């Protein structure tokens, strides 16, 4: 019987039961892909992050309950929280490396973790008919990033009231769909749906903000912005457009520490 410590962290919040929960496993060596996928499925969270220290870097991979993904913000933040709290409290700058997304620095200061992620590349397109049928007349602009669609709505209320058919949404060829609008108390709000990868609605999605930040920075004419993902759990982010990179900042809190037996 093998044992493995697991941490569950609520990211992009300073309150337990808020933000986006992610599981984190810090390994001495990689487990098999099949075992990591099984652990992620058993956890049944939007993401489980696995981390292996390699010199000055921390190699990182992310799994949903059904598949490995290219990039995940909230689970990276959660992994940084675990490393800072339990393993390397002396380090204020962590350097993650993903074989799918490259170098991903995370800076820690005064309880806030700042992710340094590559900016998404956006192209405005005519909205695909399936998305028009699912979201209706709320859509005023449609853009496509590397993996996701970004749909712009008129106002925050329309984003909050959106109730997509996940069975139909799962048929759309993409990782997920972001919906967004100007915020009432922040610069912009959003929600993120990804039934294609086993997550109907993600509570707070760091990677989606690599798409949202360049869009809203251009629209609002400012580099530093405030954001909220207005899912049921909700989350707050402070973000910055750096050109080819974006900075995504938030807090995190520990919910659970336990042991996996396998």
C-alpha positions in Angstrom: 0.0 0.0 0.0 1.4 3.4 -1.1 0.5 6.7 0.5 0.5 10.2 -0.8 -0.3 13.5 0.9 -3.0 15.6 -0.7 -3.9 19.2 -0.1 -7.2 20.9 -1.1 -7.0 24.6 -1.5 -9.6 27.2 -2.3 -8.0 29.6 -4.8 -8.8 33.2 -5.7 -10.4 33.7 -2.3 -9.5 34.3 1.4 -12.6 32.4 2.7 -13.1 28.6 2.8 -15.9 27.5 0.6 -15.3 30.4 -1.8 -13.2 30.7 -4.9 -12.2 27.6 -6.9 -11.1 24.4 -5.1 -8.1 22.5 -6.4 -6.2 19.5 -5.2 -2.4 19.5 -5.0 0.0 16.5 -4.8 3.7 17.3 -4.3 5.7 14.3 -5.6 9.3 13.2 -5.5 8.9 11.5 -8.9 6.1 11.4 -11.5 3.4 8.8 -11.1 2.0 7.1 -14.2 -0.3 9.2 -16.3 -3.1 6.7 -15.6 -2.7 6.9 -11.9 -2.7 10.7 -11.9 -5.8 10.7 -14.0 -7.5 8.2 -11.6 -6.6 10.4 -8.7 -8.0 13.5 -10.4 -11.2 11.5 -11.3 -11.5 10.3 -7.7 -11.1 13.9 -6.4 -13.8 15.0 -8.7 -12.6 18.6 -8.6 -12.2 20.9 -11.6 -8.4 20.4 -11.4 -5.8 18.4 -9.6 -2.2 19.6 -9.8 0.8 17.4 -9.6 4.2 19.0 -8.8 7.8 17.6 -9.0 10.8 19.7 -7.9 13.5 19.7 -10.6 16.5 21.9 -9.6 15.2 25.5 -9.2 12.0 24.7 -11.1 8.8 23.0 -10.1 7.4 20.8 -12.9 3.6 21.0 -12.9 0.8 19.1 -14.6 -3.0 19.6 -14.3 -5.8 17.0 -14.7 -9.5 17.5 -14.7 -11.7 14.4 -13.8 -11.5 13.3 -17.4 -8.3 14.7 -19.1 -5.0 16.5 -18.8 -5.1 20.2 -19.7 -2.6 22.7 -21.2 -2.9 25.4 -18.5 -4.7 26.0 -15.2 -4.5 29.1 -13.2 -6.3 28.3 -10.0 -4.5 25.0 -9.5 -1.2 26.7 -10.1 -2.0 29.3 -7.5 -3.0 26.4 -5.2 0.2 24.6 -5.8 2.2 27.8 -5.1 0.2 28.2 -1.8 1.1 24.6 -0.7 4.8 25.0 -1.6 5.1 28.3 0.2 3.2 27.1 3.3 4.6 23.5 3.7 7.8 23.1 1.7 9.6 26.4 0.8 8.4 29.3 3.0 11.8 31.0 2.3 11.0 31.4 -1.4 8.9 34.4 -2.6 9.4 33.6 -6.3 8.5 30.2 -7.6 9.2 29.1 -11.1 6.8 26.4 -12.4 7.4 24.7 -15.7 4.8 23.0 -17.8 5.7 20.8 -20.8 2.6 22.2 -22.4 2.8 25.9 -21.5 6.4 26.7 -20.7 7.8 28.7 -17.8 5.1 30.0 -15.3 6.6 32.2 -12.6 4.5 32.9 -9.4 5.4 35.7 -7.0 4.2 35.7 -3.4 3.9 38.8 -1.2 1.7 39.7 1.7 -0.7 36.8 1.2 -1.2 37.5 -2.5 0.1 35.2 -5.3 0.7 36.6 -8.7 0.7 34.3 -11.7 2.8 35.3 -14.8 1.1 33.5 -17.7 1.4 33.8 -21.5 -1.3 36.0 -23.2 -3.8 34.3 -25.3 -4.2 35.2 -29.0 -7.7 36.4 -29.9 -9.4 36.6 -33.3 -12.9 38.1 -33.7 -15.1 35.7 -35.6 -18.7 35.3 -36.6 -20.4 33.4 -33.8 -20.9 29.7 -34.5 -24.5 28.8 -34.9 -24.5 26.3 -31.9 -23.3 29.1 -29.6 -26.0 31.4 -30.9 -28.6 28.8 -30.3 -27.3 28.2 -26.7 -26.8 31.8 -25.6 -29.2 33.6 -27.9 -29.4 37.3 -28.4 -27.2 38.0 -25.3 -24.1 37.7 -27.5 -22.9 41.1 -28.9 -19.4 39.9 -29.9 -17.6 36.6 -30.4 -13.9 35.9 -30.3 -11.8 32.7 -30.5 -8.6 32.1 -28.5 -6.3 29.2 -28.7 -8.6 26.8 -26.9 -11.7 28.8 -25.8 -14.5 31.0 -27.2 -15.0 34.4 -25.6 -18.6 35.7 -25.9 -19.2 39.3 -24.9 -22.5 40.2 -23.3 -24.1 43.6 -22.8 -24.1 43.7 -19.0 -23.3 41.8 -15.8 -26.9 40.8 -15.3 -27.0 38.9 -18.6 -23.8 37.0 -17.6 -25.3 36.2 -14.2 -28.6 34.9 -15.7 -27.0 32.7 -18.4 -28.2 29.1 -18.1 -26.7 27.1 -21.0 -27.6 23.6 -21.9 -24.5 21.7 -21.0 -25.3 18.7 -23.2 -25.4 21.0 -26.2 -22.4 23.0 -25.1 -20.3 19.9 -24.8 -20.7 19.3 -28.5 -19.0 22.6 -29.4 -15.4 21.9 -30.6 -13.3 23.8 -28.0 -12.0 23.5 -24.4 -14.6 25.8 -23.1 -16.7 29.0 -23.4 -16.1 32.2 -21.5 -18.9 34.7 -21.2 -18.1 38.2 -20.1 -19.4 41.8 -19.7 -18.4 45.1 -18.0 -18.8 44.8 -14.2 -20.9 46.9 -11.9 -18.3 47.1 -9.2 -15.2 45.8 -11.0 -13.8 46.3 -14.5 -15.3 43.1 -15.9 -17.1 40.0 -14.8 -17.1 36.5 -16.4 -18.2 32.9 -16.2 -16.6 29.8 -17.7 -18.2 26.6 -19.0 -16.2 23.6 -20.0 -18.4 20.4 -20.2 -16.0 19.3 -23.0 -13.4 18.5 -20.3 -15.7 17.4 -17.6 -16.4 20.7 -15.8 -19.8 22.2 -16.5 -19.0 25.5 -14.8 -15.7 26.3 -13.3 -15.9 28.6 -10.3 -12.9 30.8 -11.0 -10.7 30.2 -14.0 -7.2 31.7 -14.1 -6.4 30.5 -17.6 -9.6 32.1 -19.0 -8.2 35.4 -17.8 -5.3 35.1 -20.3 -8.0 35.6 -22.8 -10.1 38.1 -20.9 -7.3 40.5 -19.8 -6.0 41.5 -23.3 -9.6 42.0 -24.5 -10.7 44.2 -21.6 -7.4 46.0 -21.4 -7.9 47.1 -25.0 -11.6 47.9 -24.5 -11.2 49.9 -21.3 -7.8 51.5 -22.2 -6.1 50.4 -19.0 -3.4 47.9 -18.1 -4.4 47.1 -14.5 -7.9 45.9 -14.0 -10.1 44.3 -11.3 -12.2 41.2 -12.1 -14.8 38.9 -10.6 -15.9 35.5 -11.8 -19.5 35.5 -10.8 -20.1 31.7 -10.4 -22.0 30.5 -7.4 -18.8 30.3 -5.3 -17.3 33.4 -6.9 -13.8 34.8 -6.9 -11.8 38.0 -7.1 -8.8 38.7 -9.2 -6.4 41.7 -9.7 -4.9 41.5 -13.2 -2.5 43.3 -15.5 -1.8 43.3 -19.2 1.9 43.1 -19.8 1.7 42.6 -23.6 2.9 39.0 -24.4 2.3 38.1 -20.7 -0.4 38.7 -18.2 -0.3 38.9 -14.4 -3.2 37.3 -12.5 -3.2 37.9 -8.7 -5.3 36.4 -5.9 -5.4 34.8 -2.5 -5.8 31.2 -1.3 -6.8 29.3 1.8 -6.3 25.7 2.9 -9.5 23.6 3.2 -8.1 20.1 3.6 -4.9 18.0 4.2 -5.2 14.3 3.9 -3.7 11.0 2.7 -4.3 9.0 -0.5 -3.9 5.3 -0.2 -3.2 3.4 -3.5 
